[in-house]
Amino acid sequence: MLLVCLMLIFTMSCTAKVAGDCAWVRRIVVNEADVISRPTAEQIVAHNRKVDEFCR
């Protein structure tokens, strides 16, 4: 039984990603009234760039 469970785990981890499948991620949008620190703003920009790169 343990062997079967291990095989299922490894089989499921080998699924191919579908390019352009962006249902799991979204760009972060900040309201102009929000007050955020510079490091947070840089992290948001980096995140949004990754979203744009992955979701072409």
Biotite code that builds the C-alpha atoms (Angstrom):
import biotite.structure as struc

atoms = struc.array([
    struc.Atom([0.000, 0.000, 0.000], chain_id="A", res_id=1, res_name="MET", atom_name="CA", element="C"),
    struc.Atom([2.862, 2.352, 0.802], chain_id="A", res_id=2, res_name="LEU", atom_name="CA", element="C"),
    struc.Atom([4.394, 1.678, -2.603], chain_id="A", res_id=3, res_name="LEU", atom_name="CA", element="C"),
    struc.Atom([1.124, 2.556, -4.328], chain_id="A", res_id=4, res_name="VAL", atom_name="CA", element="C"),
    struc.Atom([0.890, 5.834, -2.400], chain_id="A", res_id=5, res_name="CYS", atom_name="CA", element="C"),
    struc.Atom([4.462, 6.755, -3.294], chain_id="A", res_id=6, res_name="LEU", atom_name="CA", element="C"),
    struc.Atom([3.841, 5.985, -6.952], chain_id="A", res_id=7, res_name="MET", atom_name="CA", element="C"),
    struc.Atom([0.767, 8.234, -6.936], chain_id="A", res_id=8, res_name="LEU", atom_name="CA", element="C"),
    struc.Atom([2.715, 11.083, -5.386], chain_id="A", res_id=9, res_name="ILE", atom_name="CA", element="C"),
    struc.Atom([5.502, 10.839, -7.958], chain_id="A", res_id=10, res_name="PHE", atom_name="CA", element="C"),
    struc.Atom([3.086, 10.443, -10.858], chain_id="A", res_id=11, res_name="THR", atom_name="CA", element="C"),
    struc.Atom([1.092, 13.507, -9.872], chain_id="A", res_id=12, res_name="MET", atom_name="CA", element="C"),
    struc.Atom([4.221, 15.618, -9.455], chain_id="A", res_id=13, res_name="SER", atom_name="CA", element="C"),
    struc.Atom([5.260, 14.898, -13.043], chain_id="A", res_id=14, res_name="CYS", atom_name="CA", element="C"),
    struc.Atom([2.297, 16.555, -14.715], chain_id="A", res_id=15, res_name="THR", atom_name="CA", element="C"),
    struc.Atom([3.194, 19.116, -17.333], chain_id="A", res_id=16, res_name="ALA", atom_name="CA", element="C"),
    struc.Atom([2.343, 22.767, -16.827], chain_id="A", res_id=17, res_name="LYS", atom_name="CA", element="C"),
    struc.Atom([0.145, 24.308, -19.439], chain_id="A", res_id=18, res_name="VAL", atom_name="CA", element="C"),
    struc.Atom([1.657, 27.535, -20.729], chain_id="A", res_id=19, res_name="ALA", atom_name="CA", element="C"),
    struc.Atom([-0.668, 30.452, -20.307], chain_id="A", res_id=20, res_name="GLY", atom_name="CA", element="C"),
    struc.Atom([-2.740, 28.803, -17.583], chain_id="A", res_id=21, res_name="ASP", atom_name="CA", element="C"),
    struc.Atom([-2.987, 31.798, -15.268], chain_id="A", res_id=22, res_name="CYS", atom_name="CA", element="C"),
    struc.Atom([-6.099, 30.911, -13.289], chain_id="A", res_id=23, res_name="ALA", atom_name="CA", element="C"),
    struc.Atom([-3.976, 30.464, -10.163], chain_id="A", res_id=24, res_name="TRP", atom_name="CA", element="C"),
    struc.Atom([-2.224, 33.846, -10.173], chain_id="A", res_id=25, res_name="VAL", atom_name="CA", element="C"),
    struc.Atom([-3.195, 37.481, -10.580], chain_id="A", res_id=26, res_name="ARG", atom_name="CA", element="C"),
    struc.Atom([-1.431, 40.803, -10.772], chain_id="A", res_id=27, res_name="ARG", atom_name="CA", element="C"),
    struc.Atom([-1.351, 42.820, -7.561], chain_id="A", res_id=28, res_name="ILE", atom_name="CA", element="C"),
    struc.Atom([-3.069, 46.194, -7.868], chain_id="A", res_id=29, res_name="VAL", atom_name="CA", element="C"),
    struc.Atom([-2.479, 48.869, -5.254], chain_id="A", res_id=30, res_name="VAL", atom_name="CA", element="C"),
    struc.Atom([-4.929, 51.668, -4.607], chain_id="A", res_id=31, res_name="ASN", atom_name="CA", element="C"),
    struc.Atom([-3.461, 55.178, -4.742], chain_id="A", res_id=32, res_name="GLU", atom_name="CA", element="C"),
    struc.Atom([-4.694, 55.764, -1.177], chain_id="A", res_id=33, res_name="ALA", atom_name="CA", element="C"),
    struc.Atom([-2.684, 52.793, 0.139], chain_id="A", res_id=34, res_name="ASP", atom_name="CA", element="C"),
    struc.Atom([0.550, 53.552, 1.955], chain_id="A", res_id=35, res_name="VAL", atom_name="CA", element="C"),
    struc.Atom([3.203, 50.915, 1.337], chain_id="A", res_id=36, res_name="ILE", atom_name="CA", element="C"),
    struc.Atom([6.928, 50.813, 1.968], chain_id="A", res_id=37, res_name="SER", atom_name="CA", element="C"),
    struc.Atom([9.473, 50.828, -0.833], chain_id="A", res_id=38, res_name="ARG", atom_name="CA", element="C"),
    struc.Atom([10.498, 47.165, -0.266], chain_id="A", res_id=39, res_name="PRO", atom_name="CA", element="C"),
    struc.Atom([6.843, 46.122, -0.471], chain_id="A", res_id=40, res_name="THR", atom_name="CA", element="C"),
    struc.Atom([6.381, 48.123, -3.679], chain_id="A", res_id=41, res_name="ALA", atom_name="CA", element="C"),
    struc.Atom([9.479, 46.457, -5.158], chain_id="A", res_id=42, res_name="GLU", atom_name="CA", element="C"),
    struc.Atom([8.098, 43.017, -4.280], chain_id="A", res_id=43, res_name="GLN", atom_name="CA", element="C"),
    struc.Atom([4.777, 43.870, -5.924], chain_id="A", res_id=44, res_name="ILE", atom_name="CA", element="C"),
    struc.Atom([6.549, 45.019, -9.086], chain_id="A", res_id=45, res_name="VAL", atom_name="CA", element="C"),
    struc.Atom([8.652, 41.841, -9.147], chain_id="A", res_id=46, res_name="ALA", atom_name="CA", element="C"),
    struc.Atom([5.532, 39.709, -8.691], chain_id="A", res_id=47, res_name="HIS", atom_name="CA", element="C"),
    struc.Atom([3.665, 41.508, -11.478], chain_id="A", res_id=48, res_name="ASN", atom_name="CA", element="C"),
    struc.Atom([6.625, 41.090, -13.833], chain_id="A", res_id=49, res_name="ARG", atom_name="CA", element="C"),
    struc.Atom([6.667, 37.341, -13.160], chain_id="A", res_id=50, res_name="LYS", atom_name="CA", element="C"),
    struc.Atom([2.932, 37.171, -13.852], chain_id="A", res_id=51, res_name="VAL", atom_name="CA", element="C"),
    struc.Atom([3.442, 39.012, -17.138], chain_id="A", res_id=52, res_name="ASP", atom_name="CA", element="C"),
    struc.Atom([6.334, 36.701, -18.071], chain_id="A", res_id=53, res_name="GLU", atom_name="CA", element="C"),
    struc.Atom([4.443, 33.508, -17.290], chain_id="A", res_id=54, res_name="PHE", atom_name="CA", element="C"),
    struc.Atom([1.087, 34.579, -18.706], chain_id="A", res_id=55, res_name="CYS", atom_name="CA", element="C"),
    struc.Atom([2.117, 35.858, -22.128], chain_id="A", res_id=56, res_name="ARG", atom_name="CA", element="C"),
])
